[in-house]
Amino acid sequence: MPRPSFRNLRPRWRTAFRKLFWRCESSGRRMFYFERGLYLQKNKKTVDYTALDALVKRGQQGDKTAVEALLMAFKPMLWSVVSRYVYNREELEDAYQEACAVFVEGVRDFALDARVYFQTFMQGRLVHYFLKRREGRFSTSLAGTLSLDMPVEGADGAVALAELILDEKADVEGACVAAEQQKALLRAYRKLSPGQREVLRFQYLEKGTLSELAAQKGVSPAAITQTHKRALAALKRHL
Protein backbone atom coordinates (compact mmCIF):
# COMPACT_ATOMS: atom_id res chain seq x y z
CA MET A 1 0.00 0.00 0.00
CA PRO A 2 1.57 3.34 -1.03
CA ARG A 3 2.33 5.85 1.67
CA PRO A 4 -0.14 8.74 1.83
CA SER A 5 1.13 12.01 0.48
CA PHE A 6 0.91 15.01 2.76
CA ARG A 7 1.85 17.45 0.03
CA ASN A 8 -1.76 18.02 -0.97
CA LEU A 9 -2.94 18.58 2.57
CA ARG A 10 -3.28 22.29 3.25
CA PRO A 11 -4.33 23.35 6.77
CA ARG A 12 -6.82 26.18 6.98
CA TRP A 13 -4.39 28.47 8.77
CA ARG A 14 -1.81 27.97 6.01
CA THR A 15 -4.34 28.96 3.36
CA ALA A 16 -5.33 32.00 5.41
CA PHE A 17 -1.69 33.09 5.71
CA ARG A 18 -1.14 32.67 1.98
CA LYS A 19 -4.12 34.90 1.20
CA LEU A 20 -2.94 37.39 3.81
CA PHE A 21 0.49 37.76 2.25
CA TRP A 22 -0.94 37.93 -1.24
CA ARG A 23 -2.52 41.14 -0.03
CA CYS A 24 0.90 42.24 1.23
CA GLU A 25 2.45 42.26 -2.25
CA SER A 26 4.00 38.82 -1.98
CA SER A 27 1.71 36.96 -4.38
CA GLY A 28 4.56 36.03 -6.72
CA ARG A 29 6.20 33.72 -4.19
CA ARG A 30 5.45 30.13 -3.36
CA MET A 31 4.77 30.15 0.36
CA PHE A 32 4.42 27.48 2.99
CA TYR A 33 3.71 28.27 6.64
CA PHE A 34 4.55 26.17 9.64
CA GLU A 35 3.18 26.45 13.15
CA ARG A 36 6.39 27.57 14.86
CA GLY A 37 7.14 30.41 12.52
CA LEU A 38 6.79 31.81 9.06
CA TYR A 39 9.00 30.40 6.32
CA LEU A 40 8.76 31.90 2.85
CA GLN A 41 10.07 29.21 0.52
CA LYS A 42 10.81 29.60 -3.17
CA ASN A 43 11.74 25.92 -3.56
CA LYS A 44 12.77 22.93 -1.50
CA LYS A 45 16.43 23.89 -1.15
CA THR A 46 16.43 27.62 -0.48
CA VAL A 47 14.47 29.87 1.80
CA ASP A 48 13.69 33.49 0.92
CA TYR A 49 13.00 35.86 3.79
CA THR A 50 12.78 39.00 1.66
CA ALA A 51 9.02 39.40 2.04
CA LEU A 52 9.16 38.74 5.78
CA ASP A 53 12.00 41.22 6.28
CA ALA A 54 10.06 43.78 4.27
CA LEU A 55 7.05 43.38 6.57
CA VAL A 56 9.21 43.68 9.67
CA LYS A 57 10.87 46.81 8.30
CA ARG A 58 7.49 48.39 7.55
CA GLY A 59 6.32 47.51 11.04
CA GLN A 60 9.39 49.18 12.55
CA GLN A 61 8.55 52.30 10.55
CA GLY A 62 5.09 52.46 12.13
CA ASP A 63 3.01 50.64 9.50
CA LYS A 64 0.13 49.19 11.53
CA THR A 65 -1.05 47.05 8.61
CA ALA A 66 2.32 45.31 8.48
CA VAL A 67 2.29 44.67 12.24
CA GLU A 68 -1.23 43.23 12.02
CA ALA A 69 -0.13 41.00 9.14
CA LEU A 70 2.78 39.70 11.19
CA LEU A 71 0.53 39.07 14.18
CA MET A 72 -1.87 37.08 12.03
CA ALA A 73 0.94 35.08 10.44
CA PHE A 74 2.53 34.19 13.77
CA LYS A 75 -0.71 33.62 15.65
CA PRO A 76 -0.17 29.82 15.86
CA MET A 77 3.26 30.36 17.41
CA LEU A 78 1.85 32.82 19.95
CA TRP A 79 -0.86 30.40 21.01
CA SER A 80 1.65 27.55 21.14
CA VAL A 81 3.86 29.42 23.61
CA VAL A 82 0.90 30.64 25.66
CA SER A 83 -0.61 27.16 26.00
CA ARG A 84 2.78 25.76 27.00
CA TYR A 85 3.38 28.15 29.89
CA VAL A 86 -0.10 29.23 31.06
CA TYR A 87 -2.00 26.46 32.82
CA ASN A 88 -5.07 28.33 34.02
CA ARG A 89 -7.60 28.24 31.16
CA GLU A 90 -9.27 31.39 32.46
CA GLU A 91 -6.03 33.31 31.92
CA LEU A 92 -5.38 32.13 28.36
CA GLU A 93 -7.05 35.08 26.63
CA ASP A 94 -5.26 37.64 28.80
CA ALA A 95 -1.98 35.79 28.29
CA TYR A 96 -2.49 35.86 24.53
CA GLN A 97 -2.97 39.63 24.65
CA GLU A 98 0.31 39.88 26.56
CA ALA A 99 1.97 37.70 23.93
CA CYS A 100 0.74 40.07 21.23
CA ALA A 101 2.25 43.01 23.10
CA VAL A 102 5.56 41.19 23.51
CA PHE A 103 5.47 40.38 19.80
CA VAL A 104 4.91 44.03 18.83
CA GLU A 105 7.81 45.06 21.04
CA GLY A 106 9.92 42.34 19.44
CA VAL A 107 9.16 43.68 15.97
CA ARG A 108 10.56 47.04 17.02
CA ASP A 109 13.66 45.56 18.65
CA PHE A 110 14.57 43.03 15.96
CA ALA A 111 17.74 43.91 14.04
CA LEU A 112 17.28 43.08 10.38
CA ASP A 113 21.03 42.75 9.93
CA ALA A 114 21.38 40.32 12.83
CA ARG A 115 22.49 36.79 12.09
CA VAL A 116 19.33 35.25 13.51
CA TYR A 117 15.99 34.43 11.94
CA PHE A 118 13.06 36.60 12.96
CA GLN A 119 10.94 33.63 14.06
CA THR A 120 13.80 32.26 16.18
CA PHE A 121 14.32 35.64 17.82
CA MET A 122 10.60 36.06 18.46
CA GLN A 123 10.04 32.62 19.92
CA GLY A 124 12.98 33.07 22.26
CA ARG A 125 11.60 36.38 23.48
CA LEU A 126 8.13 34.95 24.05
CA VAL A 127 9.45 31.93 25.94
CA HIS A 128 11.68 34.16 28.07
CA TYR A 129 8.76 36.44 28.91
CA PHE A 130 6.37 33.66 29.91
CA LEU A 131 9.00 31.88 31.98
CA LYS A 132 9.41 35.08 33.98
CA ARG A 133 5.64 35.55 34.07
CA ARG A 134 5.17 32.10 35.54
CA GLU A 135 7.79 32.84 38.18
CA GLY A 136 6.12 36.15 39.02
CA ARG A 137 8.92 38.46 37.89
CA PHE A 138 9.16 40.84 34.95
CA SER A 139 11.78 42.93 33.22
CA THR A 140 11.06 46.61 33.80
CA SER A 141 11.78 47.57 30.21
CA LEU A 142 9.64 44.79 28.76
CA ALA A 143 6.65 45.27 31.01
CA GLY A 144 6.83 49.04 30.64
CA THR A 145 6.73 48.90 26.85
CA LEU A 146 4.09 46.24 26.95
CA SER A 147 1.82 48.42 29.04
CA LEU A 148 2.26 51.42 26.78
CA ASP A 149 1.62 49.57 23.54
CA MET A 150 -1.25 47.25 24.39
CA PRO A 151 -4.70 48.71 23.63
CA VAL A 152 -7.18 48.25 26.49
CA GLU A 153 -10.87 48.41 25.79
CA GLY A 154 -13.37 50.34 27.84
CA ALA A 155 -11.07 51.96 30.37
CA ASP A 156 -9.07 54.66 28.60
CA GLY A 157 -5.95 52.55 28.77
CA ALA A 158 -6.31 51.93 32.49
CA VAL A 159 -4.94 48.39 32.57
CA ALA A 160 -1.92 49.29 30.47
CA LEU A 161 -1.19 52.32 32.61
CA ALA A 162 -1.52 50.32 35.81
CA GLU A 163 0.90 47.66 34.63
CA LEU A 164 3.46 50.33 33.89
CA ILE A 165 3.09 52.02 37.26
CA LEU A 166 3.31 48.80 39.22
CA ASP A 167 6.34 47.58 37.34
CA GLU A 168 8.26 50.82 37.90
CA LYS A 169 7.64 50.91 41.66
CA ALA A 170 9.82 48.46 43.56
CA ASP A 171 7.52 48.27 46.58
CA VAL A 172 4.60 46.97 44.53
CA GLU A 173 6.45 45.18 41.72
CA GLY A 174 4.84 41.85 40.90
CA ALA A 175 1.53 42.71 42.59
CA CYS A 176 -0.26 42.64 39.28
CA VAL A 177 0.91 39.32 37.88
CA ALA A 178 -2.37 37.43 37.68
CA ALA A 179 -5.30 38.54 35.56
CA GLU A 180 -7.51 38.78 38.65
CA GLN A 181 -5.11 41.26 40.21
CA GLN A 182 -5.04 43.28 37.02
CA LYS A 183 -8.81 43.57 37.21
CA ALA A 184 -8.53 44.75 40.81
CA LEU A 185 -6.05 47.39 39.70
CA LEU A 186 -8.42 48.51 36.97
CA ARG A 187 -11.14 48.98 39.57
CA ALA A 188 -8.72 51.02 41.68
CA TYR A 189 -7.89 53.20 38.68
CA ARG A 190 -11.57 53.91 38.11
CA LYS A 191 -11.85 55.22 41.66
CA LEU A 192 -9.39 58.02 40.96
CA SER A 193 -10.64 61.51 40.29
CA PRO A 194 -10.86 62.67 36.65
CA GLY A 195 -7.90 64.98 37.19
CA GLN A 196 -5.75 62.17 38.58
CA ARG A 197 -6.62 59.86 35.69
CA GLU A 198 -5.82 62.65 33.23
CA VAL A 199 -2.36 63.19 34.71
CA LEU A 200 -1.50 59.49 34.63
CA ARG A 201 -2.79 59.01 31.11
CA PHE A 202 -0.84 62.03 29.84
CA GLN A 203 2.45 60.95 31.38
CA TYR A 204 2.41 57.19 30.80
CA LEU A 205 0.27 56.71 27.71
CA GLU A 206 0.76 59.95 25.79
CA LYS A 207 4.43 60.11 26.88
CA GLY A 208 4.16 63.74 27.88
CA THR A 209 5.82 65.45 30.81
CA LEU A 210 4.11 66.99 33.80
CA SER A 211 5.48 70.39 32.78
CA GLU A 212 3.89 70.09 29.35
CA LEU A 213 0.54 69.18 30.90
CA ALA A 214 0.79 72.14 33.28
CA ALA A 215 1.43 74.46 30.32
CA GLN A 216 -1.55 73.06 28.43
CA LYS A 217 -3.88 73.49 31.40
CA GLY A 218 -2.47 76.86 32.43
CA VAL A 219 -1.57 75.82 35.98
CA SER A 220 1.69 75.63 37.88
CA PRO A 221 3.91 72.54 37.46
CA ALA A 222 3.86 72.09 41.24
CA ALA A 223 0.08 71.58 41.16
CA ILE A 224 0.35 68.90 38.49
CA THR A 225 3.18 67.19 40.37
CA GLN A 226 1.08 67.10 43.52
CA THR A 227 -1.85 65.60 41.61
CA HIS A 228 0.48 62.95 40.17
CA LYS A 229 1.76 61.97 43.63
CA ARG A 230 -1.78 61.77 45.00
CA ALA A 231 -2.86 59.60 42.07
CA LEU A 232 -0.10 57.05 42.68
CA ALA A 233 -0.83 57.02 46.40
CA ALA A 234 -4.55 56.53 45.74
CA LEU A 235 -3.85 53.59 43.42
CA LYS A 236 -1.87 51.82 46.13
CA ARG A 237 -4.50 52.64 48.73
CA HIS A 238 -7.35 51.15 46.68
CA LEU A 239 -5.50 47.92 45.90
Stockholm file with secondary structure:
# STOCKHOLM 1.0

chainA/1-239         MPRPSFRNLRPRWRTAFRKLFWRCESSGRRMFYFERGLYLQKNKKTVDYTALDALVKRGQQGDKTAVEALLMAFKPMLWSVVSRYVYNREELEDAYQEACAVFVEGVRDFALDARVYFQTFMQGRLVHYFLKRREGRFSTSLAGTLSLDMPVEGADGAVALAELILDEKADVEGACVAAEQQKALLRAYRKLSPGQREVLRFQYLEKGTLSELAAQKGVSPAAITQTHKRALAALKRHL
#=GR chainA/1-239 SS CCCCCCTTCCCHHHHHHHHHHHTTTCTTSCCEEETTEEECBSSSSCBCCHHHHHHHHHHHTTCHHHHHHHHHHTHHHHHHHHHHHCCCGGGHHHHHHHHHHHHHHHHHHCCTTSSSCHHHHHHHHHHHHHHHHHHTCCCHHHHHHHHHHSCCTTTTTHHHHHHHHHHHCGGGTTTTCSHHHHHHHHHHHHTSCHHHHHHHIIIIISCCCHHHHHHHHTSCHHHHHHHHHHHHHHHHHHC
#=GC SS_cons         CCCCCCTTCCCHHHHHHHHHHHTTTCTTSCCEEETTEEECBSSSSCBCCHHHHHHHHHHHTTCHHHHHHHHHHTHHHHHHHHHHHCCCGGGHHHHHHHHHHHHHHHHHHCCTTSSSCHHHHHHHHHHHHHHHHHHTCCCHHHHHHHHHHSCCTTTTTHHHHHHHHHHHCGGGTTTTCSHHHHHHHHHHHHTSCHHHHHHHIIIIISCCCHHHHHHHHTSCHHHHHHHHHHHHHHHHHHC
//
